Amino acid sequence: MLSYTRKENPLKKKQSLIALCCKLIRILFAVGTKQVAFSPEKMLRDIPHFRLQNVET
Protein backbone atom coordinates (compact mmCIF):
# COMPACT_ATOMS: atom_id res chain seq x y z
CA MET A 1 0.00 0.00 0.00
CA LEU A 2 1.26 3.42 -0.87
CA SER A 3 2.06 5.50 2.19
CA TYR A 4 1.64 9.18 1.40
CA THR A 5 1.43 11.96 3.95
CA ARG A 6 1.76 15.71 3.70
CA LYS A 7 4.38 17.02 6.11
CA GLU A 8 3.21 20.63 5.88
CA ASN A 9 -0.47 21.52 6.15
CA PRO A 10 -1.84 17.94 6.46
CA LEU A 11 -5.43 17.27 5.46
CA LYS A 12 -8.07 16.40 8.01
CA LYS A 13 -9.69 12.96 7.89
CA LYS A 14 -12.73 13.89 5.80
CA GLN A 15 -10.65 16.06 3.43
CA SER A 16 -8.22 13.22 2.79
CA LEU A 17 -11.08 10.77 2.12
CA ILE A 18 -12.61 13.17 -0.42
CA ALA A 19 -9.22 13.65 -2.13
CA LEU A 20 -8.72 9.89 -2.32
CA CYS A 21 -12.23 9.33 -3.72
CA CYS A 22 -11.66 12.00 -6.37
CA LYS A 23 -8.48 10.25 -7.48
CA LEU A 24 -10.29 6.92 -7.65
CA ILE A 25 -13.11 8.46 -9.71
CA ARG A 26 -10.60 9.95 -12.16
CA ILE A 27 -8.87 6.58 -12.57
CA LEU A 28 -12.15 4.71 -13.10
CA PHE A 29 -13.40 7.35 -15.55
CA ALA A 30 -10.20 7.16 -17.63
CA VAL A 31 -10.25 3.35 -17.66
CA GLY A 32 -13.91 3.35 -18.70
CA THR A 33 -13.67 5.98 -21.43
CA LYS A 34 -10.41 4.74 -22.96
CA GLN A 35 -11.40 1.06 -22.70
CA VAL A 36 -7.99 -0.03 -21.39
CA ALA A 37 -7.05 -2.47 -18.66
CA PHE A 38 -6.03 -1.01 -15.31
CA SER A 39 -2.29 -1.22 -14.67
CA PRO A 40 -1.10 -0.47 -11.11
CA GLU A 41 2.52 -0.19 -12.28
CA LYS A 42 1.63 2.49 -14.84
CA MET A 43 -0.46 4.37 -12.27
CA LEU A 44 2.42 4.47 -9.77
CA ARG A 45 4.86 5.45 -12.52
CA ASP A 46 2.69 8.47 -13.39
CA ILE A 47 2.78 9.89 -9.84
CA PRO A 48 5.72 12.35 -9.65
CA HIS A 49 6.02 12.17 -5.84
CA PHE A 50 6.16 8.38 -5.87
CA ARG A 51 8.80 8.41 -8.62
CA LEU A 52 11.05 10.70 -6.54
CA GLN A 53 10.55 8.53 -3.47
CA ASN A 54 11.70 5.41 -5.37
CA VAL A 55 14.82 7.17 -6.65
CA GLU A 56 15.83 8.22 -3.14
CA THR A 57 15.58 4.70 -1.68
C-alpha positions as CSV (number, residue, x, y, z in Angstrom):
1,M,0.0,0.0,0.0
2,L,1.3,3.4,-0.9
3,S,2.1,5.5,2.2
4,Y,1.6,9.2,1.4
5,T,1.4,12.0,3.9
6,R,1.8,15.7,3.7
7,K,4.4,17.0,6.1
8,E,3.2,20.6,5.9
9,N,-0.5,21.5,6.2
10,P,-1.8,17.9,6.5
11,L,-5.4,17.3,5.5
12,K,-8.1,16.4,8.0
13,K,-9.7,13.0,7.9
14,K,-12.7,13.9,5.8
15,Q,-10.7,16.1,3.4
16,S,-8.2,13.2,2.8
17,L,-11.1,10.8,2.1
18,I,-12.6,13.2,-0.4
19,A,-9.2,13.6,-2.1
20,L,-8.7,9.9,-2.3
21,C,-12.2,9.3,-3.7
22,C,-11.7,12.0,-6.4
23,K,-8.5,10.3,-7.5
24,L,-10.3,6.9,-7.7
25,I,-13.1,8.5,-9.7
26,R,-10.6,9.9,-12.2
27,I,-8.9,6.6,-12.6
28,L,-12.2,4.7,-13.1
29,F,-13.4,7.4,-15.6
30,A,-10.2,7.2,-17.6
31,V,-10.3,3.4,-17.7
32,G,-13.9,3.4,-18.7
33,T,-13.7,6.0,-21.4
34,K,-10.4,4.7,-23.0
35,Q,-11.4,1.1,-22.7
36,V,-8.0,0.0,-21.4
37,A,-7.1,-2.5,-18.7
38,F,-6.0,-1.0,-15.3
39,S,-2.3,-1.2,-14.7
40,P,-1.1,-0.5,-11.1
41,E,2.5,-0.2,-12.3
42,K,1.6,2.5,-14.8
43,M,-0.5,4.4,-12.3
44,L,2.4,4.5,-9.8
45,R,4.9,5.4,-12.5
46,D,2.7,8.5,-13.4
47,I,2.8,9.9,-9.8
48,P,5.7,12.3,-9.7
49,H,6.0,12.2,-5.8
50,F,6.2,8.4,-5.9
51,R,8.8,8.4,-8.6
52,L,11.0,10.7,-6.5
53,Q,10.5,8.5,-3.5
54,N,11.7,5.4,-5.4
55,V,14.8,7.2,-6.7
56,E,15.8,8.2,-3.1
57,T,15.6,4.7,-1.7
